[in-house]
Amino acid sequence: MGELVTDLSAGRSAPRRPGAHRAQPAAHMAFARLVALLLAALALIAFAGSAQAQGNAAISSDPYVYKIDTLNGGIAPPPDDFYRDTPQALMESFMDAGAEGDWVRAGYALDMTHLTPAQQREQGPKLAAMLYDVVRGSVMVNWAALPDRPDAVDTTSSDKDPMAGTARRNIRLGRIETNDRGTSIRIARLQQDGQDPVWLFASQTVQNVPALYRQYGPTQLERALPPALREQAFWTLAWWEVIALPLVMLIAFGAAALTWRAIGDFRSHYSGTIAARILNAIRTPAALFAFAGTFALVRGMVFTFSGLVNTILDPLQTLLIVAAIAAVVLSVLEAILDRVADSQIDDISQPDHERDRNYYTTLSAVRRMAIVIVLLLGIGIVLVQTDLTETLGFSLLASAGLFTLVLAFAARTLLSDIMASLQIAFAKTARIGDAVEFEGRWCYVEKIGFTHLRLRTWDGRRIMVPVGEFVQSSFENWTKEDASLTMIAHLHLDHRADIDALREDFGEFVEGDEDVIDKDEAKLQVVDHNASAMVLRMVANSPDPKRGWAMHCRMREYMLKAAAARDAAAGNEPAPAYLPREREVRMDLAGNEG
């Protein structure tokens, strides 16, 4: 029977003594068997629970399908030639059935588990017909990106895409904006117990079909058209769309032309007023708004075009409407600011209009800031409303970062010029109306724009200087602090000229000319000489550059006349002489030879 017996009280094994089995009571043996049976039962229960937990975990963690008990139990199984094993096969089967008008067959593409069996049989074909019209009219299906694998693994994406190479059980075909929110059109991979997985339009999408159809389904006019016009012409366009699109464009152009003419008639009644200026400013933007608004109104109320046309027209329509509204706002703002400027400022180039130059420059900066803010708001609205990154191929550019790089490169110079323009306006290094010397030219700053400064020269020419180049270059501002300017003129006279006599003539000019200020500071000095003449410099202050230019020309003329008069009065006397002479030494070679 063995040589060891279990000592339960001590927890160890002891040698069996001869005849000890007679001394052990039978109750001890029964207790040992009971403990062994309990331990074995607990081990079996724990093993079974662990196996069941592992099985449940495997089922619940499966990311490739949605498990359901019953799939569309109210309708018959689909025919063998209605394929639903891959996302692309599902869409092809659904669209083919819809093109043939077989709505019972198209209903096999819908997950109707939220309906009762009786409702599935009754409403299935109706829901399929409505969903077909919504998808065809409002969703641009990207067939190239639609997987043709049961697990929906995307093999075309870059390895940088986090979803590349990953199986999916839910795919969004598109997004439609409703009145209060955005609604996604999705397909999902479902599996009924004991059946193969299939792809169907998700139950949430099917539930939203009636509401989407009311907003994006065909209008009453479209439903009343003859069947021949509703047939497909080319691409995804029906014949009625080929005819209707030019008509809608023509109606929109007519509305724009009427708006243009009406505003022109109103403007003629308010000639010379601020209303006329505002009407003239908004004439073109209002016509553009009438075109885009009429186009959108006719599209929404009369026609609902197919997905291909909507994919192009929706962003373009939104862009035109936002651009028109922004242009109207900016035109009204420009007209008001121009009116304010005209009422406050007469001639900002005058030296006593220091405050006017500051005022007009600040007004110009505010105008440019308003333009930047309106443009940024408009761009933001267009991007939010149109989902450009998901249409017209922009998603490829955005995913690769190329679109961002193109925009950044194109906007780099523009943003730099805008910031430089604002820097000039707020720092007031050059104000509108200031007299500046730029690259040797005497000019007035006439306009500070986003990208260029317009400089008006003294002879009426306009010089367009890039803002960045102007900021980075050195220039003289003659009216920054004080409009008065020191004017200088030079004369080249004979070395024998009487300087004191000329100072008397210069003093007479200074006293008699009204454009000479600070008369005590006017000077006539000999600053240089050479072999043929000495150089006299005449210095006098003027109230502003414009009057100073004319004064310094008169000063030169006056002193030349004075010098010529004194030179003529001197006759042939050897001294003094004022105007420089060429000294010729004649050599009588014949006499010398003789």
C-alpha positions in Angstrom: 0.0 0.0 0.0 3.0 2.3 0.2 5.4 3.5 2.9 4.1 7.0 3.5 0.9 8.5 4.9 -0.2 12.1 5.0 0.0 13.8 8.4 -2.7 16.4 8.0 -2.1 18.0 11.4 1.6 18.5 10.9 1.5 19.1 7.2 4.3 16.7 6.5 4.8 13.0 5.5 5.9 10.5 8.2 7.1 6.9 8.1 4.3 4.4 8.4 4.5 2.2 11.4 3.6 -1.5 11.2 0.0 -2.0 12.2 -0.7 1.7 12.2 -3.6 1.3 9.8 -5.5 -0.4 12.5 -4.9 2.5 14.8 -6.2 5.3 12.2 -9.9 5.9 12.3 -11.9 5.5 9.1 -13.1 9.2 9.3 -9.6 10.5 8.5 -9.6 8.5 5.2 -13.0 9.8 4.2 -12.0 13.5 5.0 -8.9 13.2 2.8 -10.9 11.9 -0.1 -13.4 14.8 0.3 -10.7 17.4 0.2 -9.1 15.9 -2.9 -12.5 15.9 -4.7 -13.1 19.6 -3.8 -9.8 20.7 -5.1 -10.3 18.8 -8.4 -13.7 20.4 -8.8 -12.4 23.9 -8.1 -9.6 23.4 -10.7 -12.1 22.2 -13.3 -14.4 25.3 -12.6 -11.5 27.7 -12.9 -10.3 26.1 -16.1 -13.7 26.3 -17.7 -14.2 29.9 -16.6 -10.8 30.9 -18.0 -11.6 29.2 -21.4 -15.0 30.9 -21.6 -13.5 34.3 -20.8 -10.8 33.8 -23.4 -13.5 32.9 -26.0 -15.6 35.9 -25.1 -12.6 38.2 -25.2 -11.7 36.9 -28.7 -15.2 37.6 -30.0 -15.6 41.1 -28.4 -12.1 42.3 -29.5 -12.6 41.4 -33.1 -12.2 44.8 -34.9 -13.1 43.7 -38.4 -16.9 43.1 -38.2 -20.0 44.1 -36.2 -21.7 41.0 -34.7 -25.5 40.9 -35.0 -28.1 38.2 -34.2 -30.3 38.7 -37.2 -29.6 40.6 -40.5 -32.7 41.9 -42.3 -34.8 39.0 -41.3 -37.9 40.5 -42.8 -36.7 40.2 -46.4 -35.6 37.2 -48.5 -31.8 36.5 -48.9 -30.2 38.5 -51.8 -29.6 36.8 -55.2 -26.2 35.3 -55.8 -25.3 38.1 -58.3 -25.8 40.9 -55.8 -22.3 41.2 -54.3 -21.7 42.6 -50.9 -18.4 41.0 -49.9 -16.3 44.2 -50.4 -17.1 47.9 -50.1 -16.6 48.4 -53.9 -18.7 45.4 -54.8 -21.5 46.7 -52.6 -21.5 50.2 -54.2 -21.4 48.7 -57.7 -24.3 46.4 -57.0 -26.4 49.2 -55.3 -25.7 51.8 -58.1 -26.4 49.3 -60.9 -29.7 48.3 -59.3 -30.6 51.9 -58.8 -29.8 52.8 -62.4 -32.2 50.0 -63.5 -34.9 51.1 -61.1 -35.0 47.8 -59.3 -35.5 49.1 -55.8 -36.3 45.7 -54.2 -32.8 44.5 -55.4 -31.2 47.8 -54.2 -32.8 47.3 -50.8 -30.4 44.3 -50.2 -27.6 47.0 -49.7 -29.3 48.5 -46.6 -28.9 47.5 -42.9 -32.5 47.7 -41.7 -32.1 46.0 -38.3 -33.7 49.0 -36.7 -37.0 48.2 -38.4 -39.4 45.4 -37.8 -39.6 42.5 -40.4 -42.9 44.0 -41.7 -41.4 47.5 -42.0 -38.3 46.0 -43.8 -40.5 44.5 -46.5 -42.6 47.6 -46.8 -40.1 50.4 -46.5 -37.0 48.7 -47.9 -37.5 49.6 -51.6 -38.6 53.1 -50.7 -35.6 53.8 -48.6 -33.3 52.3 -51.3 -34.8 54.6 -53.9 -34.4 57.7 -51.7 -30.8 56.7 -50.7 -29.9 56.3 -54.4 -31.1 59.8 -55.2 -29.3 61.3 -52.2 -26.0 59.4 -53.1 -26.2 60.2 -56.8 -27.1 63.8 -56.2 -25.0 64.8 -53.2 -22.1 62.4 -52.7 -19.0 62.2 -54.9 -18.0 58.6 -54.5 -14.2 58.2 -54.8 -14.1 54.9 -56.5 -10.3 54.8 -56.7 -10.1 55.0 -52.9 -12.9 52.5 -52.2 -11.3 49.2 -51.2 -12.1 46.0 -53.1 -11.1 43.8 -50.3 -13.4 42.2 -47.7 -11.3 43.6 -44.8 -11.2 47.1 -46.5 -7.5 47.4 -46.1 -6.3 50.6 -47.9 -3.3 49.6 -49.9 -3.0 53.0 -51.7 -2.3 55.2 -48.7 1.2 56.4 -47.8 3.0 54.5 -45.0 2.7 57.7 -43.0 -1.1 57.4 -42.8 -2.0 55.8 -39.5 -4.7 53.8 -41.2 -2.5 52.4 -43.9 -2.5 48.6 -43.9 -5.3 48.4 -41.2 -8.5 46.4 -41.7 -11.7 48.4 -41.3 -15.3 47.7 -40.6 -16.7 51.2 -41.2 -16.1 53.5 -44.1 -17.4 57.1 -44.7 -18.4 57.6 -48.3 -19.1 61.3 -47.8 -20.5 64.1 -45.6 -23.6 66.1 -46.3 -24.4 69.3 -44.5 -28.0 69.5 -43.2 -29.7 72.4 -41.6 -28.4 71.9 -38.1 -25.5 69.5 -38.4 -23.4 67.4 -40.8 -24.5 63.9 -41.6 -22.1 61.1 -42.8 -23.0 58.5 -45.4 -21.3 55.3 -44.1 -21.1 51.6 -45.0 -20.4 49.0 -42.4 -19.2 45.3 -42.3 -21.8 43.1 -40.5 -21.8 39.4 -39.6 -24.8 37.3 -38.6 -24.1 34.2 -36.6 -23.1 31.4 -38.9 -23.0 33.6 -42.0 -20.1 35.3 -43.9 -19.5 39.0 -43.3 -21.1 41.4 -45.7 -20.9 45.2 -46.3 -24.1 47.3 -46.1 -25.1 50.9 -45.7 -24.9 51.5 -42.0 -28.1 51.5 -39.9 -27.5 55.1 -38.8 -27.3 56.2 -42.4 -30.5 54.4 -43.3 -32.3 56.1 -40.4 -31.2 59.5 -41.8 -32.3 58.8 -45.3 -35.9 60.4 -45.1 -34.5 63.6 -43.7 -31.7 63.8 -46.3 -34.1 63.0 -49.1 -36.3 65.9 -48.1 -33.4 68.3 -48.4 -31.3 66.8 -51.2 -33.8 64.7 -53.2 -35.1 65.7 -56.6 -37.5 68.6 -56.7 -41.0 68.4 -58.0 -39.9 69.8 -61.4 -37.3 67.1 -61.8 -39.8 64.4 -60.9 -42.2 65.8 -63.5 -39.6 65.7 -66.3 -40.0 63.0 -69.1 -38.1 59.8 -68.4 -35.9 60.5 -71.5 -34.5 63.7 -69.9 -33.7 61.8 -66.7 -31.5 59.3 -68.4 -27.8 59.5 -68.1 -26.0 61.5 -70.8 -22.3 61.3 -69.9 -20.2 61.1 -66.7 -22.9 61.2 -64.0 -24.9 63.9 -65.7 -28.5 63.4 -66.9 -29.8 65.0 -70.0 -31.8 67.5 -68.0 -28.7 68.6 -66.2 -26.9 69.2 -69.4 -29.8 71.5 -70.5 -30.5 73.1 -67.1 -27.0 74.2 -66.2 -26.6 76.8 -69.0 -30.2 78.0 -68.2 -29.3 78.5 -64.6 -26.2 80.4 -65.6 -28.2 82.6 -68.0 -30.8 83.4 -65.2 -28.0 84.3 -62.8 -26.3 86.6 -65.4 -29.7 88.3 -66.0 -30.1 89.0 -62.3 -26.5 90.4 -62.1 -27.2 92.7 -65.1 -30.5 94.0 -63.6 -28.7 94.7 -60.3 -25.9 96.6 -62.1 -28.4 98.7 -64.0 -30.6 99.4 -60.9 -27.7 100.6 -58.8 -26.6 102.8 -61.7 -30.1 104.4 -61.8 -30.2 104.9 -58.1 -26.7 106.5 -58.2 -27.8 109.1 -60.7 -30.4 110.4 -58.2 -27.9 111.0 -55.5 -25.1 112.6 -57.5 -22.4 114.3 -55.3 -23.5 112.7 -52.0 -21.9 110.0 -49.9 -24.8 107.7 -51.0 -23.7 108.1 -54.6 -20.1 107.2 -53.6 -21.3 104.1 -51.7 -23.5 103.0 -54.6 -20.7 103.4 -57.1 -18.4 101.4 -54.8 -20.8 98.5 -54.3 -22.1 98.3 -57.9 -19.7 95.5 -59.0 -19.7 93.5 -55.8 -23.5 93.7 -55.6 -23.8 92.4 -59.2 -21.5 89.5 -58.3 -23.6 88.8 -55.2 -26.8 88.8 -57.3 -25.2 86.3 -59.7 -24.1 83.9 -57.0 -27.2 84.3 -54.9 -29.6 83.7 -57.8 -27.6 80.8 -58.9 -27.7 79.2 -55.4 -31.5 80.0 -55.1 -32.4 78.4 -58.4 -30.3 75.4 -57.7 -31.9 74.9 -54.3 -35.5 75.5 -55.3 -35.7 74.2 -58.8 -32.9 71.8 -59.7 -30.7 69.4 -57.7 -27.7 68.5 -59.7 -25.7 65.3 -59.4 -22.7 64.7 -57.2 -20.1 65.5 -59.8 -21.6 68.9 -60.6 -22.2 69.7 -57.0 -18.6 68.9 -56.1 -17.5 71.7 -58.4 -20.4 74.1 -58.0 -20.7 74.1 -54.2 -17.2 75.4 -53.4 -17.4 77.8 -56.4 -20.8 79.1 -55.3 -19.7 79.6 -51.7 -16.5 81.3 -52.8 -18.4 83.7 -55.0 -21.0 84.6 -52.3 -18.4 85.1 -49.6 -16.2 87.1 -52.0 -19.2 89.3 -53.0 -20.2 90.0 -49.4 -16.6 90.8 -48.5 -16.3 93.1 -51.5 -19.5 94.9 -50.5 -18.3 95.4 -46.9 -14.9 96.6 -48.1 -16.4 98.9 -50.7 -18.7 100.6 -48.2 -15.8 101.0 -45.8 -13.6 102.4 -48.5 -16.3 104.9 -49.6 -16.9 106.1 -46.0 -13.2 106.4 -45.2 -12.6 108.3 -48.5 -15.5 110.7 -47.7 -14.1 111.3 -44.2 -10.6 111.9 -45.6 -11.9 114.3 -48.2 -13.8 116.3 -45.6 -10.9 116.5 -43.3 -7.9 117.0 -45.7 -7.5 119.5 -48.5 -3.8 119.4 -49.5 -1.7 117.2 -47.2 1.5 118.3 -48.9 1.2 121.7 -47.3 3.6 122.2 -44.4 1.0 123.3 -41.9 -1.0 120.1 -42.4 1.2 118.0 -40.0 -1.8 116.6 -38.2 -3.6 115.8 -41.4 -0.7 113.7 -42.6 -0.7 111.7 -39.4 -4.5 111.4 -39.6 -4.6 110.2 -43.2 -1.7 107.7 -42.7 -3.4 106.2 -39.6 -6.7 106.1 -41.6 -4.9 104.2 -44.4 -3.4 101.7 -41.9 -6.9 101.1 -40.4 -8.2 100.5 -43.9 -5.6 97.9 -44.7 -6.1 96.2 -41.3 -9.9 96.0 -42.1 -9.1 94.5 -45.5 -6.9 91.9 -43.9 -9.4 91.0 -41.3 -12.3 90.7 -43.8 -10.2 88.6 -46.2 -9.1 86.2 -43.4 -12.7 85.8 -42.2 -13.8 85.2 -45.8 -11.1 82.5 -46.3 -12.0 80.9 -43.0 -15.7 80.7 -43.9 -14.9 79.3 -47.4 -12.7 76.6 -45.9 -15.3 75.7 -43.2 -18.3 75.6 -45.6 -16.7 73.8 -48.5 -14.5 71.1 -47.1 -11.9 71.7 -49.8 -9.5 69.2 -48.3 -12.0 66.4 -49.2 -13.0 67.5 -52.7 -11.4 68.1 -56.1 -8.3 66.2 -55.2 -7.1 68.5 -52.4 -7.0 65.6 -50.0 -4.0 64.2 -51.8 -2.1 67.5 -51.7 -3.1 68.1 -48.1 -2.0 64.6 -46.9 1.4 65.0 -48.6 1.9 68.5 -47.2 2.4 69.8 -50.8 -0.7 72.1 -50.7 0.5 73.7 -47.5 4.0 74.3 -48.9 2.6 75.9 -52.1 0.4 78.2 -50.1 3.2 79.2 -47.8 5.6 79.9 -50.6 3.0 82.0 -52.5 2.0 83.9 -49.4 5.5 84.5 -48.1 6.2 87.7 -50.2 2.7 88.9 -49.9 2.6 88.6 -46.1 6.1 90.3 -45.9 4.9 93.2 -47.9 1.7 93.6 -45.9 3.7 93.6 -42.6 6.1 96.2 -44.1 3.2 98.3 -45.2 1.7 98.2 -41.7 5.1 99.0 -40.2 5.4 102.1 -42.3 1.9 103.2 -41.4 2.2 102.8 -37.7 5.8 103.8 -37.2 5.1 106.8 -39.6 8.6 106.8 -41.0 7.0 108.0 -44.2 3.5 109.5 -44.0 1.1 110.1 -46.9 1.9 113.7 -48.0 5.5 113.6 -46.8 8.3 115.0 -49.0 11.1 112.5 -49.4 14.2 112.0 -51.4 14.4 108.5 -52.6 17.3 107.3 -54.8 18.1 110.9 -55.7 14.5 111.9 -56.6 12.4 114.5 -54.8 9.0 112.9 -54.3 5.8 113.1 -52.3 4.4 110.0 -50.7 1.0 109.7 -52.4 -0.2 106.3 -51.4 0.9 103.4 -49.1 -0.6 100.2 -50.4 -0.2 96.5 -49.5 2.6 95.8 -51.9 3.7 99.1 -53.3 4.2 102.8 -52.4 3.2 105.4 -54.9 5.6 108.3 -55.1 4.7 111.5 -57.0 7.7 113.4 -58.3 7.9 117.2 -58.6 7.3 117.0 -62.3 4.1 114.9 -61.9 5.5 111.4 -62.6 4.5 108.4 -60.4 7.1 106.0 -59.1 5.9 102.6 -57.9 8.3 101.2 -55.2 7.8 97.8 -53.6 7.1 98.2 -49.9 9.8 95.8 -48.9 12.4 97.6 -51.0 11.4 101.0 -49.6 11.6 99.8 -46.0 15.0 98.2 -46.5 16.4 101.3 -48.3 17.6 104.6 -46.8 15.6 107.7 -47.7 15.4 111.3 -46.6 12.1 112.5 -45.1 12.1 116.3 -45.4 8.8 116.8 -43.6 9.0 114.3 -40.8 9.5 116.8 -37.9 9.7 120.2 -39.6 8.7 121.1 -43.2 11.3 123.9 -43.4 14.4 123.1 -45.5 17.7 124.6 -46.0 18.3 125.3 -49.7 21.7 125.6 -51.3 22.9 127.0 -54.6 26.4 127.4 -56.0 28.1 129.9 -58.2 31.5 129.7 -60.1 33.0 133.2 -60.3 36.3 134.7 -61.3 39.0 134.9 -58.6 39.0 138.7 -58.8 35.3 139.0 -57.9 34.5 141.3 -55.0 32.9 139.0 -52.4 31.7 141.9 -50.2 29.9 143.5 -53.0 28.2 140.2 -53.8 27.2 139.8 -50.2 25.3 143.1 -50.4 23.4 141.8 -53.5 22.7 138.5 -51.6 21.4 140.4 -48.6 19.0 142.4 -50.9 17.6 139.2 -52.2 17.2 137.6 -48.8 15.3 140.7 -47.5 13.1 141.0 -50.5 12.1 137.3 -51.0 9.0 136.2 -49.0 10.0 132.5 -49.2 13.2 133.0 -47.3 12.7 132.4 -43.5 15.3 132.9 -40.7 16.9 135.7 -42.8 19.7 136.2 -40.3 20.9 132.7 -41.0 21.3 133.2 -44.7 24.9 133.0 -45.8 27.2 133.5 -48.8 30.5 131.8 -48.5 33.5 130.8 -50.6 33.7 127.0 -50.2 36.1 126.0 -52.9 38.2 127.1 -55.9 40.1 125.7 -58.8 42.3 126.9 -61.6 39.5 128.6 -63.5 37.1 129.8 -60.8 36.2 130.1 -57.1 33.0 128.4 -55.8 30.5 130.4 -53.8 27.8 128.7 -51.8 24.5 130.5 -51.0 22.4 129.1 -48.1 18.9 130.2 -47.2 16.0 128.5 -45.3 12.6 127.9 -46.9 9.3 127.1 -45.2 8.7 123.8 -47.2 10.4 121.9 -50.0 8.0 123.0 -52.7 8.5 126.8 -52.1 12.1 126.2 -51.3 12.8 124.8 -54.7 11.3 127.8 -56.4 13.2 130.1 -54.0 16.5 128.5 -54.5 16.1 128.8 -58.3 15.3 132.5 -58.0 18.3 133.0 -55.7 20.6 131.5 -58.3 19.1 133.7 -61.0 19.3 136.8 -59.0 22.9 136.4 -58.0 23.9 135.5 -61.6 22.3 138.7 -62.8 24.0 140.7 -60.1 27.4 139.1 -61.0 26.9 139.8 -64.7 25.9 143.4 -64.0 29.0 144.0 -61.9 31.2 142.3 -64.5 29.8 144.5 -67.3 30.3 147.6 -65.2 33.9 146.7 -64.6 34.6 147.2 -68.4 38.1 146.2 -69.5 39.7 147.0 -66.2 42.0 144.3 -65.0 40.1 144.1 -61.7 37.6 143.3 -60.5 36.1 140.7 -62.7 33.2 138.4 -61.7 32.4 135.9 -64.4 35.2 133.4 -65.1 37.3 134.0 -68.3 39.5 131.9 -70.4 43.1 133.3 -70.3 44.9 132.9 -73.6 48.5 133.5 -74.1 49.3 134.4 -77.6 52.7 133.9 -78.8 53.9 135.9 -81.7 56.1 133.1 -83.1 56.9 135.2 -86.2 58.0 138.2 -84.0 60.0 135.9 -81.7 61.6 134.3 -84.6 62.4 137.7 -86.0 
